[in-house]
């Protein structure tokens, strides 16, 4: 009799777990993410690269790569843009790149627009992370900007990248 009771209680518990899991998937009123745990960030560029907008889920190594509006003060041949900046709607990837001495890491910025020759990559920068406010500032000074598709140098750039919670 004891074994039957234990078996019944075990099966009952498993059934409750299965039913609650199905309910969680079928209930559209339940949020996907807990409140206050948004992955939306404000990503801003100033200097030779200009842009600033909220971005959701940036930037896992395997993508997806979020849409971003970036303005450049140079063309893909390194020439200054007449009138200041040329703006493009494209894809953005930004993240830590490789380790340097003393645990520091370089930073990588990539931006491209499908169907055009716009595809840039910049690696370097000096990072400053404000842990209290969760604000990352990366200052790029005289860093080489290359064509992502060919590896050909385009120009040197100076800009500041800021990532913070939105």
MDTraj code that builds the backbone (N, CA, C; nanometers):
import mdtraj as md
import numpy as np

residues = "UNK UNK UNK UNK UNK UNK UNK UNK UNK UNK UNK UNK UNK UNK UNK UNK UNK UNK UNK UNK UNK UNK UNK UNK UNK UNK UNK UNK UNK UNK UNK UNK UNK UNK UNK UNK UNK UNK UNK UNK UNK UNK UNK UNK UNK UNK UNK UNK UNK UNK UNK UNK UNK UNK UNK UNK UNK UNK UNK UNK UNK UNK UNK UNK UNK UNK UNK UNK UNK UNK UNK UNK UNK UNK UNK UNK UNK UNK UNK UNK UNK UNK UNK UNK UNK UNK UNK UNK UNK UNK UNK UNK UNK UNK UNK UNK UNK UNK UNK UNK UNK UNK UNK UNK UNK UNK UNK UNK UNK UNK UNK UNK UNK UNK UNK UNK UNK UNK UNK UNK UNK UNK UNK UNK UNK UNK UNK UNK UNK UNK UNK UNK UNK UNK UNK UNK UNK UNK UNK UNK UNK UNK UNK UNK UNK UNK UNK UNK UNK UNK UNK UNK UNK UNK UNK UNK UNK UNK UNK UNK UNK UNK UNK UNK UNK UNK".split()
xyz = np.array([
    [0.0818, -0.1192, 0.0000],
    [0.0000, 0.0000, 0.0000],
    [0.0864, 0.1258, 0.0000],
    [0.1978, 0.1243, 0.0772],
    [0.2859, 0.2394, 0.0843],
    [0.3490, 0.2691, -0.0514],
    [0.3892, 0.1646, -0.1249],
    [0.4526, 0.1825, -0.2552],
    [0.3555, 0.2455, -0.3542],
    [0.2273, 0.2046, -0.3464],
    [0.1262, 0.2613, -0.4368],
    [0.1043, 0.4096, -0.4064],
    [0.1048, 0.4447, -0.2797],
    [0.0866, 0.5847, -0.2415],
    [0.2034, 0.6698, -0.2902],
    [0.3248, 0.6198, -0.2731],
    [0.4437, 0.6925, -0.3193],
    [0.4411, 0.7071, -0.4720],
    [0.4038, 0.6012, -0.5425],
    [0.3960, 0.6065, -0.6889],
    [0.2903, 0.7071, -0.7327],
    [0.1738, 0.7069, -0.6654],
    [0.0666, 0.8006, -0.6991],
    [0.1105, 0.9449, -0.6782],
    [0.1748, 0.9737, -0.5648],
    [0.2217, 1.1093, -0.5365],
    [0.3258, 1.1515, -0.6393],
    [0.4178, 1.0628, -0.6769],
    [0.5203, 1.0935, -0.7774],
    [0.4593, 1.1261, -0.9121],
    [0.3641, 1.0439, -0.9568],
    [0.2978, 1.0671, -1.0859],
    [0.2182, 1.1974, -1.0811],
    [0.1526, 1.2249, -0.9697],
    [0.0756, 1.3474, -0.9536],
    [0.1664, 1.4705, -0.9652],
    [0.2829, 1.4651, -0.8991],
    [0.3774, 1.5788, -0.9050],
    [0.4284, 1.6011, -1.0463],
    [0.4622, 1.4957, -1.1160],
    [0.5109, 1.5073, -1.2540],
    [0.4019, 1.5667, -1.3430],
    [0.2764, 1.5221, -1.3244],
    [0.1654, 1.5748, -1.4043],
    [0.1466, 1.7241, -1.3799],
    [0.1564, 1.7674, -1.2549],
    [0.1428, 1.9101, -1.2229],
    [0.2537, 1.9907, -1.2907],
    [0.3765, 1.9410, -1.2895],
    [0.4881, 2.0111, -1.3553],
    [0.4652, 2.0228, -1.5052],
    [0.4190, 1.9177, -1.5673],
    [0.3943, 1.9200, -1.7119],
    [0.2834, 2.0199, -1.7448],
    [0.1751, 2.0175, -1.6694],
    [0.0634, 2.1078, -1.6948],
    [0.1047, 2.2535, -1.6749],
    [0.1824, 2.2821, -1.5703],
    [0.2253, 2.4204, -1.5477],
    [0.3190, 2.4683, -1.6575],
    [0.4026, 2.3796, -1.7122],
    [0.4912, 2.4168, -1.8230],
    [0.4137, 2.4488, -1.9484],
    [0.3106, 2.3708, -1.9788],
    [0.2263, 2.3959, -2.0953],
    [0.1526, 2.5280, -2.0785],
    [0.1016, 2.5548, -1.9585],
    [0.0309, 2.6799, -1.9321],
    [0.1228, 2.8000, -1.9521],
    [0.2473, 2.7884, -1.9080],
    [0.3413, 2.8993, -1.9211],
    [0.3681, 2.9315, -2.0673],
    [0.3744, 2.8308, -2.1551],
    [0.3995, 2.8539, -2.2964],
    [0.2770, 2.9074, -2.3690],
    [0.1585, 2.8724, -2.3207],
    [0.0364, 2.9104, -2.3909],
    [-0.0234, 3.0404, -2.3404],
    [0.0275, 3.0953, -2.2322],
    [-0.0304, 3.2160, -2.1751],
    [0.0436, 3.3383, -2.2280],
    [-0.0165, 3.4131, -2.3219],
    [0.0544, 3.5279, -2.3806],
    [0.0663, 3.6466, -2.2862],
    [-0.0073, 3.6468, -2.1747],
    [-0.0001, 3.7590, -2.0822],
    [0.1254, 3.7572, -1.9965],
    [0.1914, 3.6446, -1.9891],
    [0.3129, 3.6361, -1.9087],
    [0.4285, 3.6967, -1.9868],
    [0.5091, 3.7811, -1.9250],
    [0.6209, 3.8432, -1.9977],
    [0.7303, 3.7404, -2.0273],
    [0.8004, 3.7605, -2.1403],
    [0.9123, 3.6737, -2.1759],
    [1.0305, 3.6949, -2.0833],
    [1.0524, 3.8200, -2.0438],
    [1.1653, 3.8541, -1.9580],
    [1.1106, 3.9090, -1.8275],
    [1.1803, 3.8833, -1.7172],
    [1.1355, 3.9442, -1.5928],
    [1.1455, 4.0964, -1.6005],
    [1.0556, 4.1702, -1.5338],
    [1.0628, 4.3159, -1.5376],
    [1.1970, 4.3657, -1.4859],
    [1.2484, 4.4710, -1.5485],
    [1.3755, 4.5278, -1.5056],
    [1.4963, 4.4568, -1.5639],
    [1.4764, 4.3548, -1.6443],
    [1.5875, 4.2795, -1.7024],
    [1.5929, 4.2975, -1.8534],
    [1.5553, 4.4140, -1.9012],
    [1.5548, 4.4420, -2.0441],
    [1.6968, 4.4361, -2.0993],
    [1.7093, 4.3879, -2.2219],
    [1.8394, 4.3836, -2.2878],
    [1.8558, 4.5003, -2.3838],
    [1.7674, 4.5987, -2.3731],
    [1.7774, 4.7155, -2.4594],
    [1.8831, 4.8099, -2.4029],
    [1.9724, 4.8554, -2.4910],
    [2.0793, 4.9477, -2.4531],
    [2.0705, 5.0725, -2.5402],
    [2.1245, 5.1803, -2.4889],
    [2.1462, 5.2999, -2.5698],
    [2.2890, 5.2894, -2.6204],
    [2.3057, 5.2914, -2.7517],
    [2.4384, 5.2839, -2.8129],
    [2.4585, 5.4117, -2.8923],
    [2.5664, 5.4824, -2.8579],
    [2.5899, 5.6144, -2.9168],
    [2.7341, 5.6271, -2.9640],
    [2.7502, 5.6868, -3.0815],
    [2.8810, 5.7181, -3.1383],
    [2.8903, 5.8683, -3.1569],
    [3.0097, 5.9241, -3.1329],
    [3.0327, 6.0657, -3.1621],
    [3.1751, 6.0812, -3.2120],
    [3.1943, 6.1683, -3.3085],
    [3.3254, 6.1895, -3.3698],
    [3.3173, 6.1614, -3.5186],
    [3.4106, 6.0815, -3.5706],
    [3.4094, 6.0460, -3.7130],
    [3.2934, 5.9526, -3.7466],
    [3.2440, 5.8773, -3.6501],
    [3.1236, 5.7954, -3.6623],
    [3.0190, 5.8586, -3.5718],
    [2.8968, 5.8743, -3.6216],
    [2.7917, 5.9382, -3.5428],
    [2.6654, 5.8528, -3.5490],
    [2.6043, 5.8360, -3.4342],
    [2.4779, 5.7643, -3.4248],
    [2.4363, 5.7587, -3.2796],
    [2.3106, 5.7338, -3.2562],
    [2.2619, 5.7206, -3.1199],
    [2.1185, 5.6715, -3.1208],
    [2.0976, 5.5513, -3.0683],
    [1.9624, 5.4973, -3.0655],
    [1.9553, 5.3780, -2.9715],
    [1.8333, 5.3437, -2.9264],
    [1.8191, 5.2221, -2.8466],
    [1.8334, 5.0993, -2.9359],
    [1.9002, 4.9979, -2.8835],
    [1.9222, 4.8735, -2.9568],
    [1.8863, 4.7588, -2.8639],
    [1.8072, 4.6645, -2.9140],
    [1.7648, 4.5507, -2.8330],
    [1.8507, 4.4292, -2.8653],
    [1.9107, 4.3722, -2.7621],
    [1.9836, 4.2460, -2.7773],
    [2.1161, 4.2566, -2.8494],
    [2.1898, 4.3626, -2.8322],
    [2.3194, 4.3770, -2.8979],
    [2.4277, 4.3191, -2.8089],
    [2.5200, 4.2510, -2.8458],
    [2.5562, 4.2025, -2.9768],
    [2.6192, 4.0647, -2.9598],
    [2.5433, 3.9597, -2.9675],
    [2.6037, 3.8265, -2.9565],
    [2.6911, 3.7968, -3.0778],
    [2.7954, 3.7170, -3.0567],
    [2.8916, 3.6900, -3.1631],
    [2.8296, 3.6261, -3.2865],
    [2.7290, 3.5424, -3.2686],
    [2.6685, 3.4734, -3.3827],
    [2.5463, 3.5460, -3.4375],
    [2.5208, 3.6674, -3.3894],
    [2.4057, 3.7426, -3.4356],
    [2.2835, 3.7086, -3.3538],
    [2.1717, 3.7644, -3.3821],
    [2.1424, 3.8544, -3.4924],
    [2.2104, 3.9897, -3.4732],
    [2.2323, 4.0576, -3.5836],
    [2.2985, 4.1866, -3.5806],
    [2.1925, 4.2946, -3.5939],
    [2.1783, 4.3802, -3.4934],
    [2.0677, 4.4770, -3.4932],
    [2.0834, 4.5834, -3.6007],
    [1.9676, 4.6365, -3.6410],
    [1.9671, 4.7480, -3.7353],
    [2.0130, 4.8729, -3.6614],
    [2.0877, 4.9556, -3.7319],
    [2.1417, 5.0767, -3.6708],
    [2.1610, 5.1813, -3.7791],
    [2.1404, 5.3072, -3.7439],
    [2.1644, 5.4183, -3.8379],
    [2.2959, 5.4831, -3.7993],
    [2.3930, 5.4726, -3.8897],
    [2.5275, 5.5240, -3.8647],
    [2.5599, 5.6305, -3.9683],
    [2.6209, 5.7380, -3.9216],
    [2.6657, 5.8452, -4.0104],
    [2.8187, 5.8472, -4.0086],
    [2.8785, 5.8534, -4.1261],
    [3.0241, 5.8531, -4.1408],
    [3.0673, 5.9836, -4.2061],
    [3.1830, 6.0363, -4.1628],
    [3.2320, 6.1594, -4.2257],
    [3.3365, 6.1292, -4.3327],
    [3.3398, 6.0050, -4.3802],
    [3.4322, 5.9629, -4.4861],
    [3.3603, 5.8616, -4.5745],
    [3.4115, 5.8463, -4.6994],
    [3.3562, 5.7440, -4.7871],
    [3.4445, 5.6191, -4.7806],
    [3.4136, 5.5175, -4.8582],
    [3.4864, 5.3908, -4.8500],
    [3.6251, 5.3973, -4.9145],
    [3.6616, 5.5166, -4.9645],
    [3.7968, 5.5387, -5.0163],
    [3.8777, 5.6263, -4.9211],
    [3.8162, 5.6639, -4.8087],
    [3.8850, 5.7460, -4.7096],
    [3.8740, 5.8945, -4.7341],
    [3.7961, 5.9347, -4.8334],
    [3.7805, 6.0768, -4.8651],
    [3.6746, 6.1396, -4.7744],
    [3.6942, 6.2662, -4.7347],
    [3.5916, 6.3335, -4.6553],
    [3.4609, 6.3456, -4.7335],
    [3.3498, 6.3361, -4.6629],
    [3.2185, 6.3482, -4.7258],
    [3.1838, 6.4966, -4.7362],
    [3.1486, 6.5432, -4.8568],
    [3.1073, 6.6829, -4.8706],
    [2.9835, 6.7090, -4.7848],
    [2.9868, 6.8172, -4.7097],
    [2.8728, 6.8516, -4.6258],
    [2.8770, 6.7876, -4.4882],
    [2.9804, 6.7125, -4.4558],
    [2.9953, 6.6602, -4.3201],
    [2.9799, 6.5109, -4.3037],
    [2.8575, 6.4584, -4.3170],
    [2.8326, 6.3171, -4.2886],
    [2.7391, 6.2566, -4.3913],
    [2.7590, 6.1292, -4.4193],
    [2.6672, 6.0498, -4.5006],
    [2.6111, 5.9418, -4.4089],
    [2.4776, 5.9273, -4.4036],
    [2.4133, 5.8347, -4.3099],
    [2.3609, 5.7111, -4.3820],
    [2.3699, 5.5974, -4.3148],
    [2.3282, 5.4689, -4.3699],
    [2.2480, 5.3921, -4.2654],
    [2.1476, 5.3185, -4.3112],
    [2.0768, 5.2234, -4.2265],
    [2.1366, 5.0865, -4.2561],
    [2.2003, 5.0262, -4.1566],
    [2.2664, 4.8984, -4.1786],
    [2.2643, 4.8122, -4.0538],
    [2.3617, 4.7224, -4.0424],
    [2.3733, 4.6327, -3.9284],
    [2.4969, 4.6699, -3.8469],
    [2.4868, 4.6445, -3.7148],
    [2.5929, 4.6818, -3.6218],
    [2.6379, 4.5604, -3.5420],
    [2.7682, 4.5514, -3.5204],
    [2.8238, 4.4551, -3.4259],
    [2.9303, 4.5279, -3.3451],
    [2.9187, 4.5232, -3.2121],
    [3.0203, 4.5796, -3.1235],
    [3.0402, 4.4833, -3.0078],
    [3.1664, 4.4619, -2.9704],
    [3.1937, 4.3713, -2.8592],
    [3.3434, 4.3727, -2.8277],
    [3.3775, 4.3105, -2.7141],
    [3.5184, 4.2904, -2.6820],
    [3.5821, 4.2087, -2.7925],
    [3.7132, 4.2293, -2.8129],
    [3.7780, 4.1572, -2.9214],
    [3.8845, 4.0622, -2.8704],
    [4.0023, 4.1105, -2.8425],
    [4.1091, 4.0201, -2.7982],
    [4.1789, 4.0796, -2.6768],
    [4.2447, 3.9915, -2.6037],
    [4.3140, 4.0334, -2.4824],
    [4.4448, 4.1033, -2.5139],
    [4.4730, 4.2045, -2.4356],
    [4.6018, 4.2724, -2.4383],
    [4.6730, 4.2387, -2.3073],
    [4.7778, 4.3069, -2.2769],
    [4.8490, 4.2862, -2.1505],
    [4.7610, 4.3274, -2.0329],
    [4.7837, 4.2689, -1.9184],
    [4.7184, 4.3040, -1.7918],
    [4.5667, 4.2860, -1.7947],
    [4.5167, 4.1909, -1.8711],
    [4.3743, 4.1619, -1.8721],
    [4.2885, 4.2585, -1.9496],
    [4.3466, 4.3623, -2.0080],
    [4.2696, 4.4572, -2.0889],
    [4.2337, 4.3920, -2.2223],
    [4.1247, 4.4397, -2.2797],
    [4.0813, 4.3866, -2.4088],
    [4.0603, 4.4996, -2.5080],
    [4.0909, 4.4704, -2.6333],
    [4.0559, 4.5633, -2.7402],
    [3.9066, 4.5510, -2.7670],
    [3.8538, 4.6466, -2.8385],
    [3.7120, 4.6491, -2.8696],
    [3.6954, 4.6483, -3.0207],
    [3.5913, 4.5832, -3.0684],
    [3.5659, 4.5751, -3.2127],
    [3.4330, 4.6428, -3.2452],
    [3.4350, 4.7244, -3.3514],
    [3.3149, 4.7886, -3.4043],
    [3.3059, 4.7506, -3.5514],
    [3.1919, 4.6945, -3.5899],
    [3.1665, 4.6641, -3.7302],
    [3.0311, 4.7224, -3.7688],
    [3.0270, 4.7790, -3.8873],
    [2.9014, 4.8324, -3.9412],
    [2.9002, 4.8056, -4.0909],
    [2.7864, 4.7571, -4.1419],
    [2.7757, 4.7305, -4.2844],
    [2.6327, 4.7502, -4.3302],
    [2.6199, 4.7774, -4.4600],
    [2.4894, 4.7910, -4.5253],
    [2.4900, 4.6971, -4.6444],
    [2.4009, 4.5978, -4.6395],
    [2.3916, 4.5004, -4.7487],
    [2.3616, 4.5705, -4.8806],
    [2.4209, 4.5198, -4.9860],
    [2.3947, 4.5735, -5.1190],
    [2.4723, 4.6987, -5.1525],
    [2.5605, 4.7431, -5.0630],
    [2.6434, 4.8612, -5.0904],
    [2.7889, 4.8252, -5.0609],
    [2.8777, 4.9208, -5.0833],
    [3.0185, 4.8972, -5.0497],
    [3.0510, 4.9397, -4.9062],
    [2.9497, 4.9806, -4.8279],
    [2.9710, 5.0228, -4.6897],
    [2.9862, 4.8996, -4.6012],
    [3.1075, 4.8796, -4.5507],
    [3.1375, 4.7681, -4.4607],
    [3.2676, 4.8035, -4.3891],
    [3.2569, 4.8551, -4.2653],
    [3.3761, 4.9008, -4.1944],
    [3.4004, 4.8192, -4.0678],
    [3.5267, 4.8145, -4.0296],
    [3.5668, 4.7479, -3.9057],
    [3.6776, 4.8291, -3.8407],
    [3.6621, 4.8527, -3.7112],
    [3.7627, 4.9240, -3.6328],
    [3.7906, 4.8404, -3.5090],
    [3.9180, 4.8159, -3.4808],
    [3.9576, 4.7384, -3.3624],
    [4.0546, 4.8235, -3.2821],
    [4.0305, 4.8333, -3.1516],
    [4.1199, 4.9096, -3.0648],
    [4.0417, 4.9762, -2.9545],
    [4.0769, 5.0990, -2.9259],
    [4.0046, 5.1763, -2.8261],
    [4.0545, 5.1547, -2.6844],
    [4.0251, 5.2523, -2.6008],
    [4.0560, 5.2464, -2.4574],
    [3.9220, 5.2440, -2.3846],
    [3.9004, 5.1381, -2.3058],
    [3.7715, 5.1199, -2.2389],
    [3.7733, 5.1786, -2.0992],
    [3.6572, 5.2328, -2.0618],
    [3.6329, 5.2796, -1.9257],
    [3.4927, 5.2345, -1.8891],
    [3.4809, 5.1483, -1.7866],
    [3.3499, 5.0963, -1.7475],
    [3.3130, 5.1487, -1.6100],
    [3.2029, 5.2211, -1.6038],
    [3.1475, 5.2718, -1.4795],
    [3.0536, 5.1636, -1.4253],
    [3.1041, 5.0831, -1.3304],
    [3.0272, 4.9691, -1.2790],
    [2.8996, 5.0124, -1.2092],
    [2.9068, 5.1214, -1.1376],
    [2.7898, 5.1663, -1.0611],
    [2.6723, 5.1991, -1.1518],
    [2.6983, 5.2700, -1.2598],
    [2.5922, 5.3112, -1.3517],
    [2.5811, 5.2220, -1.4750],
    [2.6699, 5.1234, -1.4863],
    [2.6718, 5.0290, -1.5989],
    [2.6855, 5.1006, -1.7329],
    [2.7814, 5.1933, -1.7379],
    [2.8068, 5.2680, -1.8613],
    [2.9469, 5.2351, -1.9110],
    [2.9546, 5.1860, -2.0332],
    [3.0820, 5.1566, -2.0971],
    [3.1133, 5.2686, -2.1955],
    [3.2328, 5.3264, -2.1816],
    [3.2812, 5.4276, -2.2746],
    [3.4095, 5.3749, -2.3369],
    [3.4152, 5.3723, -2.4693],
    [3.5353, 5.3291, -2.5412],
    [3.5792, 5.4453, -2.6289],
    [3.7025, 5.4905, -2.6072],
    [3.7569, 5.6025, -2.6834],
    [3.8552, 5.5492, -2.7869],
    [3.8250, 5.5734, -2.9125],
    [3.9094, 5.5316, -3.0244],
    [3.9853, 5.6541, -3.0741],
    [4.1178, 5.6479, -3.0693],
    [4.2012, 5.7595, -3.1121],
    [4.2986, 5.7108, -3.2189],
    [4.2887, 5.7705, -3.3376],
    [4.3762, 5.7364, -3.4505],
    [4.3805, 5.5851, -3.4747],
    [4.2617, 5.5215, -3.4746],
    [4.2516, 5.3775, -3.5005],
    [4.2266, 5.3555, -3.6488],
    [4.2791, 5.2465, -3.7004],
    [4.2652, 5.2146, -3.8418],
    [4.1257, 5.1593, -3.8703],
    [4.0583, 5.2176, -3.9671],
    [3.9293, 5.1692, -4.0150],
    [3.9557, 5.0940, -4.1450],
    [3.9108, 4.9678, -4.1507],
    [3.9356, 4.8865, -4.2697],
    [3.8039, 4.8428, -4.3333],
    [3.8121, 4.8064, -4.4602],
    [3.6989, 4.7492, -4.5319],
    [3.6830, 4.6055, -4.4825],
    [3.5680, 4.5733, -4.4255],
    [3.5446, 4.4394, -4.3698],
    [3.5571, 4.3297, -4.4743],
    [3.5217, 4.3598, -4.5965],
    [3.5180, 4.2559, -4.7003],
    [3.6554, 4.2266, -4.7578],
    [3.7411, 4.3293, -4.7661],
    [3.8710, 4.3098, -4.8307],
    [3.9880, 4.3201, -4.7337],
    [3.9668, 4.3821, -4.6185],
    [4.0764, 4.4050, -4.5236],
    [4.1606, 4.5261, -4.5603],
    [4.1218, 4.5958, -4.6679],
    [4.1958, 4.7124, -4.7159],
    [4.1751, 4.8300, -4.6206],
    [4.2847, 4.8984, -4.5818],
    [4.2710, 5.0174, -4.4971],
    [4.1925, 5.1271, -4.5694],
    [4.1041, 5.1933, -4.4930],
    [4.0258, 5.3029, -4.5502],
    [4.0795, 5.4361, -4.5001],
    [4.0848, 5.4534, -4.3678],
    [4.1308, 5.5784, -4.3071],
    [4.1549, 5.5542, -4.1587],
    [4.2075, 5.6532, -4.0903],
    [4.2146, 5.6462, -3.9443],
    [4.0988, 5.7282, -3.8882],
    [4.0451, 5.6828, -3.7746],
    [3.9258, 5.7466, -3.7192],
    [3.9448, 5.7786, -3.5714],
    [3.8699, 5.8780, -3.5279],
    [3.8632, 5.9180, -3.3873],
    [3.7152, 5.9264, -3.3508],
    [3.6744, 5.8516, -3.2497],
    [3.5355, 5.8596, -3.2054],
    [3.5230, 5.8015, -3.0651],
    [3.4080, 5.8256, -3.0060],
    [3.3760, 5.7716, -2.8726],
    [3.2497, 5.6901, -2.8852],
    [3.2533, 5.5711, -2.8281],
    [3.1385, 5.4820, -2.8240],
    [3.0891, 5.4734, -2.6795],
    [2.9595, 5.4898, -2.6600],
    [2.8996, 5.4781, -2.5266],
    [2.7887, 5.3740, -2.5323],
    [2.7943, 5.2772, -2.4393],
    [2.6878, 5.1765, -2.4227],
    [2.6355, 5.1893, -2.2805],
    [2.5034, 5.2035, -2.2681],
    [2.4437, 5.2121, -2.1347],
    [2.3038, 5.1524, -2.1382],
    [2.2516, 5.1124, -2.0227],
    [2.1145, 5.0608, -2.0198],
    [2.0172, 5.1675, -2.0687],
    [1.9125, 5.1244, -2.1328],
    [1.8139, 5.2177, -2.1869],
    [1.6963, 5.2297, -2.0937],
])
top = md.Topology()
chain = top.add_chain()
for i, resn in enumerate(residues, 1):
    res = top.add_residue(resn, chain, resSeq=i)
    for name in ("N", "CA", "C"):
        top.add_atom(name, md.element.get_by_symbol(name[0]), res)
traj = md.Trajectory(xyz[None], top)
